[in-house]
């Protein structure tokens, strides 16, 4: 497997000392981007990476980032890995995230975000790789969004990779009692108020390597303030709703999760694994690892993403063989 491009990053830039174009050339991928306008009039940033010859495209991979994340920072590095391994890879910045319009890091309703992702992914697949097997790769909140996508588009996806997926928010990270119980009142009164304390910032408890924590906060588009009340309430609601639908999950599934993840509870993905109706399902809990698996030491990153790439390539090649 090619080495994960995070090895070429530094604490200031995902591209290290190179320009973006130089970085793409080093990793043998082409890159493009565009803003699209959704049904609500918001301009959303989208981008994609494709393998350069002689690497052959064997599938499509649609990437879904997490809360306070974006498609242009550490997530982009994983996207480049997927592209150089033979997948036409695309990603969208959710409303209020990255280069997209919207109140910063505010998602009062998950459903329009799911709609945006489906609309872009369908368009990308039709335009760039019709007929090729298509997969979803998702991190954190992106895991919840991707599960909704597969529940709405049954049979449309050849597989889903969940990396640190948000199927349940850890009690170690939730707002302390009694605030969680008053959240609905606060969210109704002032939904955009950044009132919700959490036990540590997301970055501090997600990235184990110090230089990778510095890289994460170096992004000028990553908010470091508290979650807004309306968003916090919606994230808790989403987890509860999804937990009631685990039996409806049928997509081929790879679940990767750190055993020491204190943002998204490992017990919840274990429950998803047990209850999902998927015939093809794999659970990998990595001992001692945190929420952001790309934030681990290099040998751990290579282990995790080696597992992911093996799983994706096996299923893409199998799908091609089956016609």
C-alpha positions, 0 to 999 in steps of 0.5 A: 500500500502507498504510504499515507500522505500525512507523513509528508505534512508538518504542523503548519500545513497538510502539504508540508513545504510544498505547494498544493500542486507540487504535493498532488504531483508528488502523489500522482493525483489530479485535483479539481474543485468547484462551488455548487449551489444547493436547494437552499441557495447556499454555495457549497465547496466540493473537490475531487482527486483522481489517479494519474496514469498508469494507475487505473481507476477501479472505483469511486470513493465519496468522503464525508467529513466530521463536525468542525472538520472540512475536506481540505485539511487532514481529510484531504490527505486521506483522500489523496491516499485513496485516489493514488490507490485507484479510487476517483475520490470526492468530498463536500464541505457541509454547510457552515464548514470549510469553504461552504456557506452557512453559520459556522459549524451550525447544523440544526437539522441533519436532513438537508446536509444528507440531501446535499451529500446525496445530490453531489455524490450522485452527480459526481458518480454519473459524471466521472465514473458511471458503472464503477463500484462506489463506496462511502468513507466517513469520519466522526459525524460523517459516519452518521451522515453516511449511514443516513445516505445508505438507509435512503439509497439501499443497494446503491453503494458497494460499501461503507467505511466508518472511521471513528463514526458518531453512532453515540457521543461518549459520556466522557465528552457530553455536556455535564449533567444537568446541562444536557437535560436543559439543552432542548430549552436552550436550543429552542430559545437561542439555537445559535448560542455557543453555550454548550461546554464539553470536556476538553476541545475536540482536537485535544482529545482526538489527535494523539500526536502533538504535531498533528494537533497543531496541524489540525488547529492550524487550519484557518477554517476550523472553529475552536469554540464551543458547540452551538446549542441547536447543533449539540441537541441535533447531534444527540438526537441523531445518535438516538435516532440512528441507534433505533435503525441499526437493524436496517443497515444492509450495506457492506460495512467496515468499522474502524475505531480507537478503543480509547476514543472519548468523543464517539463511544466505541460501544455504540459502533460495537452495537451497530456491528452486532445489529446491522443486517449487512452480510459483509461486515467487519469490526476493527477496534484498535487498542489504545487509539484515539478518535482521529486515527490519522492523528496516531503515530505513523506505524499506527496510521499505516496499520489502520489505513492499510486495513482500509485500503485492503478492504476497499480494493478487495471489494472494488475488484470483486465488484468488477469481476462480477460485472 
